[in-house]
Amino acid sequence: MEIEKVKTIEEEFGQPVARYTNTMGLTDAQLALRKVQVAELEKIYLNVPANWIEAMWSYCEITPKDEVDEIVKNNLWDGKPSEKWLSGGICKNAITISDE
């Protein structure tokens, strides 16, 4: 019995697969700017995951500047979370072992 090798998408269609999608409808210029600025921010914030930095950048890019300024000015991101499970704690193997 012969085993058939399954072709990858790249082999089947002759082009690489896009790893990221542009779900926010950013222009090519915005995507290029995001790539450069996210790379710079990754060097500054070493402990922050790259996808979080990218998400924050995209949020600030598509949200009106007045709204972002109000959020920063009034510390609207600070404070207690709306759900108890968002309050943090100590996690081990994806199980919360302490709610402190």
N, C-alpha and C positions, 0 to 999 in steps of 0.2 A: 504494500500500500504506500503510495507516494503522498507526502504531506505538501499541500499547496501553501505557498507563501502569500500572505495577504499584503497587498500594496498599501503603502502609507498614502495619505492624502496628497503629500508633496509628489510622490511618484505617479499617482493616478492623474493628477491635474497639471503637473509640471510647474507648480509655483508654491512658494511657502505659504503656510497657514497663518493668517493674522492672529496674533496671540491676544491682542487687546482690541476692543471695539470702541467706536466713538458714539456711545449711546446718548451723549449730551448735545450732539450736533455742533461740536466745535469746528471752527474753520481750520484749514491747513496751517495758517499762521499761528493760531492759538495752540494747536497740537505741537508745533515746533517749539514755541515759547514754553509750553508746559514741560516738554522733554528736557530742555536746558535748565529751567528753574527748579524742577524737581530734582535733577541730578545735583545741583548746587545745594539744595536744602538737605539732601541725604548726607552730604558731607558735614553739615552743621549739626543736624539732629541724628546722631548715630544710633540712638536707642529707639527711634520711631520707625516702624515698618514703612517701607517705600510706598505700599499701596495706601496707607493712611495719609501720607504726605500728598500723594497724587489726588486722593479724594478731597482733601482740604483745599488744595490748589484749585481743583475744578469747581468746588462749591463757591469759593471766593470769586472765581472768574465769571460764573454765570449769575451770581446773586448781585443785585444792584449795590453799588458802593455805599449808599446811605444805610441800607439794611445791615451790611457787614459792620460799618462804623458803629451803629447802634448796639449791635451784639457785643462788640469789643468794649464800648464805652460803659455799658450797663452790666457787664460781666454775666450775660445771659447764659453762657456755657458753664458757668460756675454754679454751684449749689447741689442740692441733693437730687439724685436721679428719680425719674418718675416711677420706676419699677424697682421693687426690692432686690430682684436678682441682678440689677445693674450696679449694685452698691459695692461690688468688689469682694475681696476676701482672698484667701489663699487657695490656689488650685493645684492639684497634683493629679496628673493623668486625666485631666478634664473633669475631675470631681472636686467640688468645693468642699474643703475640709474645715474651713473656718470662715465665719462671716465678719471677722474683725477688720 
